[in-house]
Amino acid sequence: MTTRDDLALANRLADAAGAAIRPFFRARYDMEYKSDLSPVTEADKAAEAAIRAILEKERPQDGIIGEEYGATREDAERVWILDPIDGTRSFIAGRPIFGTLVALTQAGWPTVGIIDQPIAGERWAGMMGQPTTFNGKPVTTRACRDLDQAILASTAPQLFPGCTGEHFSRLAGQCRDTVWGGDCYNYGLVASGHVDIVIEAGLKLHDLAALVPVVEGAGGRMCDWAGDPLTHDSDGRVIALGDPARLDDVLEALAEGHEGH
């Protein structure tokens, strides 16, 4: 089994999820709220079920960790990490800036990642050691000579609890502009050279695993707020940079925003 085989399968999984999601978009469907008050819809469940059915048939030894249906064989060497709709609130609002995330981790490290926007027909695919593609064509991040030239993106201000909001505000004050909303879509835009920095807090494994191969395969850098690589054990505070040369600037700004706490 090669990594290219894994990437081909990941693309098929995203195809299956998209086919499950599209009939529900801007339509009527059942919805409920989890214990953390995050919404889940019929589309989320249908998409993850479609992916799991393929994996159980074709990769029965691999583990699966999904947002909606939990973990199966999570101690396996190879584990597929699934978020059928990252950005469910955008999906509910009829905004096509959500995405399906499919990742493969090996020994805890992300090696394959897909960000798929099934309404717009946009897909970023990343594979360790290979260039990231957008709809099949290689893409690269862009250079950013200084933070005052950077476009910073994040999902929502309320997702920065406690002092983390001060971290973010300090950095945002040094950037050219800040845009809100987008969830995983922002990371695809980093890979394609439209956004320079994404900062998030509170992400779970299914939120972040697919992003790493996509951003880094396009020449960017992903890490936690200490500058360390993202793994199964990361705390959910995430930095994505189009230009890795800005990492020290970002880390310094975030640290200054936390002085006294």
Legacy VTK file of the C-alpha trace (Angstrom):
# vtk DataFile Version 3.0
C-alpha trace
ASCII
DATASET POLYDATA
POINTS 261 float
0.000 0.000 0.000
1.552 3.299 -1.059
0.818 6.833 0.050
-0.520 7.512 -3.442
-3.010 4.683 -2.932
-4.014 6.347 0.326
-4.469 9.706 -1.389
-6.587 8.132 -4.121
-8.774 6.539 -1.464
-9.018 9.816 0.451
-10.302 11.481 -2.718
-12.915 8.763 -3.125
-13.976 9.242 0.496
-14.429 12.960 -0.108
-16.450 12.176 -3.244
-18.755 9.945 -1.213
-19.180 12.565 1.492
-19.979 15.256 -1.047
-22.621 13.082 -2.684
-24.231 12.603 0.738
-24.074 16.309 1.654
-25.292 18.065 -1.484
-28.964 16.988 -1.331
-29.231 18.567 2.134
-27.650 21.936 1.325
-30.185 24.776 1.644
-32.888 22.147 2.099
-34.925 20.868 5.043
-33.288 18.353 7.363
-33.247 17.200 10.963
-30.838 18.902 13.336
-29.839 18.478 16.954
-27.317 19.928 19.387
-24.549 18.057 21.165
-23.643 18.464 24.822
-21.196 21.246 23.902
-24.051 23.043 22.055
-22.453 22.480 18.647
-25.001 21.577 15.963
-25.122 18.320 14.036
-27.369 17.671 11.035
-28.550 14.738 8.961
-25.927 15.742 6.422
-23.064 15.406 8.930
-24.191 11.915 9.867
-24.899 10.775 6.305
-21.504 11.959 5.081
-19.534 10.244 7.829
-21.557 7.048 7.429
-20.760 7.022 3.701
-17.036 7.383 4.389
-17.000 4.730 7.105
-18.764 2.209 4.887
-15.973 2.458 2.315
-13.199 2.268 4.910
-14.695 -0.755 6.658
-14.851 -2.565 3.326
-11.479 -1.551 1.893
-9.234 -0.865 4.907
-10.652 -3.057 7.701
-7.371 -3.008 9.641
-7.096 0.780 9.764
-8.457 2.803 12.631
-11.157 5.454 12.258
-11.812 8.523 14.384
-14.820 10.560 13.294
-16.578 13.553 14.759
-20.044 12.003 14.635
-19.526 8.286 15.243
-16.453 8.180 17.466
-13.446 5.887 17.374
-12.907 2.405 15.951
-9.538 0.690 16.285
-8.041 4.008 17.348
-4.834 2.299 18.530
-3.997 1.110 15.018
-0.784 2.323 13.390
-2.825 3.933 10.586
-5.890 5.935 11.555
-8.305 7.831 9.314
-9.514 11.081 10.886
-12.877 12.368 9.650
-14.852 15.568 9.975
-17.777 15.180 7.570
-18.773 18.850 7.774
-16.250 21.193 9.326
-18.227 24.396 9.678
-21.700 23.004 10.338
-22.941 26.463 11.339
-22.001 27.776 7.894
-23.712 24.776 6.301
-26.888 25.482 8.277
-26.773 29.146 7.223
-26.470 28.158 3.558
-22.924 29.495 3.267
-20.675 27.312 1.049
-17.527 27.861 3.106
-17.706 24.634 5.124
-15.732 21.571 4.132
-15.274 17.841 4.486
-11.981 16.877 6.120
-10.364 13.499 5.488
-6.954 12.702 6.957
-4.745 9.685 7.394
-2.327 9.606 10.303
0.491 7.110 10.696
2.027 6.704 14.149
0.141 9.846 15.118
1.471 12.050 12.309
-0.781 13.380 9.508
0.431 12.073 6.139
-2.579 12.636 3.848
-5.163 15.384 4.001
-8.188 16.525 1.995
-10.181 19.752 2.355
-13.253 19.438 0.140
-15.933 22.060 -0.498
-18.645 19.980 -2.161
-20.934 22.819 -3.247
-18.346 24.966 -5.030
-16.491 21.888 -6.266
-13.206 22.954 -4.667
-10.726 20.455 -3.281
-7.303 20.801 -1.750
-5.310 17.579 -1.481
-2.066 17.190 0.437
0.292 14.261 0.804
3.520 14.116 2.787
6.488 14.862 0.553
4.373 15.959 -2.420
3.035 19.354 -3.599
-0.481 20.252 -2.521
-3.022 20.454 -5.321
-6.190 22.470 -5.772
-8.583 20.687 -8.121
-5.647 18.675 -9.402
-3.187 21.535 -10.034
-0.266 22.389 -7.713
-0.657 25.461 -5.506
1.726 27.410 -3.309
1.422 29.801 -0.424
2.590 33.383 -0.861
5.437 35.325 0.672
4.618 37.807 3.443
7.461 40.191 4.233
5.937 41.627 7.402
2.898 41.162 9.633
1.559 44.561 8.554
1.041 43.040 5.094
-0.721 39.921 6.364
-4.346 38.879 6.036
-5.286 37.025 9.217
-8.286 34.683 9.354
-10.138 32.824 12.089
-13.518 31.205 12.530
-15.139 33.248 15.316
-14.025 35.513 18.187
-16.079 33.578 20.743
-13.888 30.538 20.148
-10.994 32.171 22.021
-11.767 31.535 25.698
-10.215 33.485 28.530
-6.786 34.959 27.869
-6.516 33.414 24.399
-8.656 36.277 23.092
-5.967 38.691 24.234
-3.354 36.619 22.398
-5.334 36.870 19.201
-6.156 40.573 19.543
-2.498 41.447 19.981
-1.586 39.637 16.778
-4.584 41.010 14.869
-3.524 44.541 15.758
-0.256 43.983 13.909
-1.833 42.517 10.752
-3.206 44.392 7.758
-6.669 42.891 7.996
-8.653 40.232 9.860
-11.455 38.173 8.335
-13.891 36.026 10.330
-15.625 32.793 9.384
-14.447 29.985 7.181
-13.392 27.067 9.412
-11.289 24.678 7.300
-11.831 26.757 4.156
-9.363 29.332 5.479
-6.564 26.772 5.445
-7.216 25.988 1.801
-6.967 29.713 1.104
-3.606 29.784 2.889
-2.418 26.929 0.666
-3.561 28.802 -2.446
-1.876 32.056 -1.416
-4.931 34.203 -0.612
-4.691 34.263 3.208
-1.435 34.592 5.143
-2.191 33.451 8.695
-4.898 31.429 10.436
-5.086 31.322 14.226
-7.485 29.047 16.099
-8.029 27.714 19.611
-9.989 24.726 20.843
-9.638 22.575 17.733
-10.012 18.827 18.085
-8.064 16.174 16.216
-10.752 15.816 13.549
-10.596 19.606 12.977
-6.864 19.811 12.371
-5.371 16.539 11.108
-6.267 17.029 7.432
-5.039 20.620 7.390
-1.361 19.858 8.025
-0.489 18.032 4.766
-2.460 20.596 2.760
-0.802 23.708 4.180
2.708 22.280 4.461
2.623 20.668 1.023
1.972 24.138 -0.410
5.043 25.567 1.310
3.400 26.768 4.516
3.843 25.800 8.144
1.432 24.490 10.757
2.165 24.242 14.457
0.731 24.904 17.887
1.060 28.184 19.787
4.438 27.060 21.141
5.745 26.434 17.618
5.632 22.644 17.998
4.299 20.259 15.314
0.654 19.184 15.450
-0.018 15.585 16.458
-2.709 13.461 18.113
-1.705 15.035 21.430
-1.868 18.726 20.444
-3.924 21.025 22.676
-6.067 22.526 19.901
-4.339 25.908 19.619
-3.264 26.110 15.993
-1.187 28.405 13.795
-1.165 28.138 10.001
1.318 30.291 8.100
1.688 30.776 4.394
5.191 32.135 4.891
7.113 30.160 7.546
9.509 33.092 7.904
6.815 34.902 9.892
6.625 32.225 12.604
8.808 34.039 15.134
6.813 37.243 14.587
3.534 35.424 15.208
4.799 33.574 18.266
6.152 36.820 19.717
2.849 38.637 19.156
0.856 35.838 20.746
3.203 35.697 23.736
3.003 39.458 24.249
-0.760 39.213 24.214
-0.532 36.867 27.170
1.759 38.876 29.417
0.606 39.006 33.004
-1.533 35.823 32.803
LINES 1 262
261 0 1 2 3 4 5 6 7 8 9 10 11 12 13 14 15 16 17 18 19 20 21 22 23 24 25 26 27 28 29 30 31 32 33 34 35 36 37 38 39 40 41 42 43 44 45 46 47 48 49 50 51 52 53 54 55 56 57 58 59 60 61 62 63 64 65 66 67 68 69 70 71 72 73 74 75 76 77 78 79 80 81 82 83 84 85 86 87 88 89 90 91 92 93 94 95 96 97 98 99 100 101 102 103 104 105 106 107 108 109 110 111 112 113 114 115 116 117 118 119 120 121 122 123 124 125 126 127 128 129 130 131 132 133 134 135 136 137 138 139 140 141 142 143 144 145 146 147 148 149 150 151 152 153 154 155 156 157 158 159 160 161 162 163 164 165 166 167 168 169 170 171 172 173 174 175 176 177 178 179 180 181 182 183 184 185 186 187 188 189 190 191 192 193 194 195 196 197 198 199 200 201 202 203 204 205 206 207 208 209 210 211 212 213 214 215 216 217 218 219 220 221 222 223 224 225 226 227 228 229 230 231 232 233 234 235 236 237 238 239 240 241 242 243 244 245 246 247 248 249 250 251 252 253 254 255 256 257 258 259 260
